[in-house]
């Protein structure tokens, strides 16, 4: 008996919901409510309501420019050392901390001897690869009656010689092109040098160094 009642409830409830939906679908739309009569609001109450609804007008801070306006920070970094990401982070941090500050990023090149050697490495790489692949034709043109013995040992392991020459040459070229520098200066005056400190500056540390220089420059200028 209880099972019959449960089945009747499960069947009757969806049927009831369906019928109610059909009834609401064909039922006439409700009439519009009657318009409310306009009540006269006393002037004093109207003034209080307007005063409450009016947003508070706080005085805006008027500034002639950002605290960093007129100052230029230059960050010279080692581009081949993948320091660009750190430089961009420091640039965004300084521009946010000192609005109006001009931050310039530039590559810090290695010394001249290292730059010259870095230009020679690709020539040596392609020379070795060319000798390994076409040594029989190159050595006779250079005046050799027969290729030297070391050529045959290199040619015996042609793939290993070419791959090792290419990898070692790229590593050496990257080493010669890297300066390891991260030098920061403001208005031409250096405030931090990674070459001297042997480490990267912290964001707070660099912000304090730049802030001190900006404050000193404003005091000297009479602000």
Order of alpha helices (4+ residues) and beta strands (2+ residues): alpha-alpha-beta-alpha-beta-alpha-alpha-alpha-beta-beta-alpha-alpha
